[in-house]
Amino acid sequence: MLIKKTGKIVSDTTIKRIFKAAKLTWKRIRKSLKNQRDNEEFNAALGSIQELRRQHEDGEIELWYFFDETGFDLQPTVPYAWQPNGEIIEVPSERSKRLNVLCFLTPDNRLEPFCFECGVDTDVVI
């Protein structure tokens, strides 16, 4: 399309260089539900969070407000490779246990991880 409009050929590298010079970066566009939230309720929740943070800073409570989960296993990812027709490249593998990690974080950046070899459900989190 650029060739049709300008009659010039531009490489991918040149286009990337132009975008970088314009302080643009290539990243995923995020989906957002901000337009569907109740701003009054949202602002009230922000006020509650600020009050909890103040209580934490004053030593009245111990606040843990962040929770995340991830899992690890020893099963390697299977890469793609160019293979001759009729031949198959195989990678040795074995079943491995999955290690699930739950992490909690305080406002003063203290991380508390918990490791589980079982599946994570509500009972495990509680």
N, C-alpha and C positions, 0 to 999 in steps of 0.2 A: 504494500500500500504506500509506503514512504517512497519507494522507487517510482511509482506511478505519478505521485504528486510533485516530487522534486527532481526526478531523473538521476538521483544520486544513490549510491550504495553505502550503507553505514553498517559497520560490524556491531555485534552484540557488545563487545568490549567498549566501543565508543559510546554506545547508549548507556551502559552501566556507569562509565566515567562521568557522563553528563548528569545523570541522576545523583551520583555521589557528590559531585560539585555543588548541586542544588540542595545538599543536606537531606536527601531522601534515602530511605533504607527499605529493603525488601523484607517484609514480614507478613504474617498472617493477619487478615482483617478479623476483628472480633465481633461476635454477635452480642447484642446488648438488649436487655429488657427494661432499660431505664425509662423508656416512654410508657411502660405499663405499670410502674410503681406509683404508690400513693405517697406523694411528697410529704404530706403532713405526718404520716406514720413513719416514713423514712427519717425525717428530721427528729422526731421524738426518739427513735431508736439511737440515732447519733448522740443525742443528749444523754441517754442512758449509758452508752458506752463511755462517753467523756466522764461521767460521774464515777463509773466503775474504775476507770484509769486513775482518777484523782484519789479514790480510796486505796488503790494499790500503791500509788506513790507515797501516800501518808502512812502506809503499813497497816491499814485497817483490814485489808483482805489480801489474799494471794490470787491474782487474776491470771487465768489461763484461757486465752480467747481464740487460739488458732488450733485447728485440727487438720491433719492431712494423713493420707495413707498411701503406701506404695508397696510393691511386691518385687521380689527378686527370686530367680531360680538359676540353676546351673545349665539349663537347656540353652545351647547356643542358637542364635538366629541362623537360619539356613540361607546362605547367600545365593544369588543367581550367578551363573557362569556360562560362557559359550562352551558348548559341548558338541563333539562330533556326532553326526546323525547315527542313531543306533547304539550309542554308548551313554552310560549314566555315571555321573560322578556321585559317589556316596560319601557322606561324612558320618563317622561313627558317633553314636549318641546313646544315652541311657536316660532313664527316667530319674528325675531328681525332685527333692522336696522343695516346695516353695516357701520362702521366708517372707512373711508380711510384716511391715513396720508401720506403727502408728506413731505420729509425732505431735506433741503439744508444745506451744511456744508462749512465753510470757512477754509482756510489753518491754521488759528490760533484756530481751533476747536470750533467755535461758531456755534451752531445748531439752525436752524430755522424751526420748524415744522408747518404745516398747516393741519387742520382737515376738512374733507368734509363728509357729509352724502349722497352725490350724487355719481354717478359713475365718475371715473377720465378718462378724455379724453384730447386731445390736447388743447381744449378751456379752460379747468379748469387749466391746467398747465400754459398756457400763462397768 
